[in-house]
Amino acid sequence: MATITFDTHAYIKKLKAVGVTEEQAEVQAETLAGLISDQLATKQDIELLRRDMKEVEIKISGEINLIKWMMGFVLAGIAALILKSFFA
């Protein structure tokens, strides 16, 4: 599984260099690292989503074909009833 790395130490050093206190920098680094690990999708996440979407597409395609056949039989039945009423 792919992982996303975030160098919290380097981030803290940069914040401290511009005047942020060490305590504030550590809290920001922890928070940002948590957001990155919780919210970003990895390549594996995207591939799993694509696979799931493909499965749904295949199922929907099959259902559409079934509906087309069913509608064909319904229309054929209606046509047969109409023809029967004209020629009976």
VEXLO-817227 format. One record per atom (N, C-alpha, C, CB): x, y, z; residue in one letter. Coordinates in steps of 0.05 Angstrom, whole numbers, padded with zeros to 5 digits, always signed. Glycine has a CB too. Example, Ala and Ser with C-alpha at 12.3 -4.5 7.8 and 13.67 -1.06 7.14 Angstrom:
+00264-00114+00156A/+00246-00090+00156A/+00264-00066+00156A/+00226-00089+00181A/+00257-00045+00142S/+00273-00021+00143S/+00258+00001+00157S/+00282-00012+00114S/
//
This chain:
+00017-00024+00000M/+00000+00000+00000M/+00018+00025+00000M/-00019+00000+00025M/+00011+00043-00016A/+00026+00068-00018A/+00021+00085+00007A/+00019+00084-00043A/+00042+00099+00016T/+00038+00116+00038T/+00048+00144+00031T/+00054+00106+00063T/+00037+00164+00044I/+00045+00191+00039I/+00061+00200+00063I/+00020+00210+00035I/+00085+00210+00058T/+00102+00218+00080T/+00102+00248+00082T/+00131+00208+00076T/+00104+00257+00107F/+00104+00285+00113F/+00126+00289+00134F/+00076+00296+00123F/+00146+00304+00127D/+00169+00309+00145D/+00162+00330+00166D/+00194+00317+00130D/+00151+00320+00189T/+00143+00339+00210T/+00166+00355+00221T/+00128+00324+00232T/+00189+00342+00223H/+00213+00355+00235H/+00221+00380+00217H/+00237+00335+00237H/+00222+00375+00191A/+00230+00397+00173A/+00209+00419+00174A/+00233+00387+00144A/+00183+00412+00176Y/+00162+00431+00177Y/+00164+00448+00202Y/+00134+00417+00176Y/+00169+00435+00225I/+00173+00449+00250I/+00196+00468+00248I/+00177+00430+00273I/+00218+00459+00236K/+00242+00477+00234K/+00235+00501+00217K/+00265+00461+00221K/+00221+00498+00196K/+00213+00521+00179K/+00196+00541+00194K/+00199+00511+00153K/+00177+00530+00209L/+00159+00548+00224L/+00174+00563+00245L/+00136+00532+00237L/+00192+00549+00259K/+00208+00562+00280K/+00226+00584+00268K/+00225+00542+00295K/+00236+00579+00243A/+00253+00598+00230A/+00239+00625+00224A/+00264+00587+00204A/+00213+00624+00222V/+00198+00649+00216V/+00184+00660+00241V/+00178+00644+00194V/+00191+00650+00264G/+00182+00661+00289G/+00159+00647+00303G/+00174+00688+00283G/+00151+00625+00294V/+00129+00609+00307V/+00142+00595+00331V/+00115+00589+00287V/+00128+00594+00353T/+00140+00580+00376T/+00141+00550+00371T/+00123+00586+00402T/+00158+00537+00385E/+00162+00508+00381E/+00136+00493+00387E/+00185+00497+00398E/+00122+00501+00408E/+00097+00488+00416E/+00076+00491+00394E/+00086+00500+00442E/+00073+00515+00383Q/+00054+00520+00362Q/+00062+00504+00337Q/+00052+00550+00355Q/+00087+00504+00331A/+00097+00490+00307A/+00091+00460+00310A/+00127+00494+00303A/+00095+00448+00333E/+00090+00420+00337E/+00060+00413+00334E/+00099+00411+00365E/+00043+00431+00345V/+00014+00426+00342V/+00006+00428+00313V/-00002+00447+00359V/+00016+00448+00299Q/+00010+00450+00270Q/+00019+00426+00255Q/+00022+00476+00259Q/+00044+00417+00261A/+00055+00394+00246A/+00038+00369+00252A/+00084+00389+00255A/+00031+00364+00277E/+00014+00341+00283E/-00013+00342+00269E/+00010+00339+00314E/-00025+00366+00270T/-00051+00369+00257T/-00050+00364+00227T/-00063+00397+00263T/-00030+00376+00215L/-00027+00374+00186L/-00021+00345+00178L/-00005+00392+00175L/-00004+00331+00193A/+00003+00303+00188A/-00022+00286+00190A/+00025+00293+00207A/-00039+00292+00210G/-00064+00277+00213G/-00083+00281+00190G/-00078+00284+00238G/-00085+00306+00181L/-00102+00312+00158L/-00093+00298+00133L/-00104+00342+00153L/-00067+00298+00128I/-00056+00286+00105I/-00061+00256+00105I/-00025+00291+00103I/-00056+00243+00127S/-00060+00214+00128S/-00090+00206+00127S/-00048+00203+00153S/-00108+00223+00137D/-00136+00216+00137D/-00151+00224+00111D/-00149+00229+00160D/-00143+00245+00098Q/-00159+00256+00077Q/-00149+00251+00048Q/-00161+00285+00081Q/-00124+00246+00044L/-00114+00242+00017L/-00118+00214+00007L/-00085+00251+00015L/-00126+00211-00017A/-00129+00185-00029A/-00102+00176-00042A/-00151+00184-00051A/-00095+00151-00038T/-00071+00140-00050T/-00077+00129-00078T/-00058+00118-00032T/-00057+00122-00092K/-00061+00109-00118K/-00077+00084-00116K/-00034+00104-00133K/-00072+00069-00094Q/-00087+00044-00089Q/-00116+00050-00084Q/-00075+00029-00065Q/-00122+00071-00069D/-00150+00079-00064D/-00164+00086-00090D/-00151+00104-00045D/-00151+00100-00107I/-00163+00108-00133I/-00167+00083-00151I/-00145+00128-00148I/-00148+00065-00151E/-00150+00040-00166E/-00174+00023-00156E/-00124+00024-00165E/-00177+00021-00130L/-00200+00006-00119L/-00226+00020-00127L/-00198+00005-00088L/-00227+00046-00127L/-00251+00060-00135L/-00257+00055-00164L/-00248+00090-00130L/-00237+00056-00181R/-00241+00050-00210R/-00252+00022-00214R/-00215+00054-00225R/-00241+00003-00199R/-00250-00025-00202R/-00279-00027-00193R/-00232-00044-00185R/-00286-00014-00171D/-00314-00015-00162D/-00333-00002-00182D/-00316-00001-00135D/-00324+00020-00193M/-00340+00034-00213M/-00344+00017-00238M/-00328+00061-00221M/-00324+00002-00246K/-00325-00016-00269K/-00346-00038-00264K/-00297-00028-00276K/-00345-00049-00240E/-00364-00070-00232E/-00393-00059-00233E/-00358-00081-00204E/-00397-00035-00224V/-00424-00023-00224V/-00432-00018-00253V/-00424+00004-00209V/-00414-00009-00270E/-00420-00004-00298E/-00428-00030-00312E/-00395+00008-00312E/-00414-00052-00306I/-00421-00078-00318I/-00449-00087-00309I/-00400-00099-00310I/-00455-00084-00283K/-00481-00092-00273K/-00503-00075-00285K/-00482-00089-00242K/-00499-00049-00287I/-00519-00031-00299I/-00523-00038-00329I/-00511-00002-00296I/-00501-00044-00343S/-00503-00051-00371S/-00520-00076-00374S/-00475-00056-00383S/-00516-00096-00357G/-00532-00121-00358G/-00561-00116-00352G/-00522-00141-00338G/-00567-00098-00333E/-00594-00092-00327E/-00608-00077-00349E/-00596-00076-00301E/-00593-00059-00362I/-00604-00045-00385I/-00611-00064-00408I/-00584-00023-00395I/-00594-00083-00413N/-00600-00103-00434N/-00624-00119-00427N/-00576-00122-00438N/-00627-00127-00402L/-00651-00142-00393L/-00676-00125-00397L/-00648-00150-00363L/-00675-00099-00390I/-00698-00082-00393I/-00705-00079-00423I/-00692-00054-00381I/-00685-00077-00440K/-00690-00075-00469K/-00705-00100-00479K/-00664-00072-00485K/-00696-00123-00470W/-00710-00148-00478W/-00739-00149-00468W/-00695-00172-00469W/-00742-00141-00443M/-00769-00141-00431M/-00787-00122-00446M/-00767-00134-00401M/-00777-00098-00452M/-00793-00079-00467M/-00800-00089-00495M/-00779-00052-00469M/-00782-00103-00507G/-00787-00115-00533G/-00810-00135-00532G/-00762-00129-00544G/-00810-00152-00511F/-00832-00171-00508F/-00858-00157-00502F/-00825-00191-00486F/-00858-00137-00485V/-00882-00122-00479V/-00893-00109-00504V/-00876-00101-00457V/-00876-00096-00519L/-00885-00083-00544L/-00896-00103-00564L/-00863-00066-00557L/-00883-00126-00566A/-00892-00148-00584A/-00920-00157-00575A/-00872-00171-00585A/-00924-00160-00549G/-00950-00168-00538G/-00971-00148-00544G/-00948-00173-00508G/-00965-00123-00541I/-00984-00101-00547I/-00991-00101-00577I/-00973-00073-00539I/-00970-00104-00593A/-00975-00105-00622A/-00992-00129-00630A/-00948-00107-00637A/-00988-00152-00617A/-01004-00175-00622A/-01033-00170-00614A/-00993-00200-00608A/-01038-00158-00592L/-01065-00152-00583L/-01079-00132-00603L/-01065-00140-00555L/-01064-00112-00612I/-01075-00093-00630I/-01082-00106-00657I/-01055-00069-00635I/-01064-00122-00667L/-01069-00137-00692L/-01092-00156-00689L/-01044-00152-00701L/-01094-00169-00667K/-01116-00188-00662K/-01143-00173-00662K/-01112-00203-00635K/-01143-00149-00650S/-01168-00134-00648S/-01177-00124-00676S/-01166-00110-00629S/-01158-00118-00694F/-01165-00109-00721F/-01174-00132-00739F/-01141-00095-00733F/-01162-00156-00735F/-01168-00178-00753F/-01185-00199-00741F/-01143-00190-00761F/-01198-00194-00718A/-01215-00214-00705A/-01243-00212-00714A/-01213-00212-00676A/
//
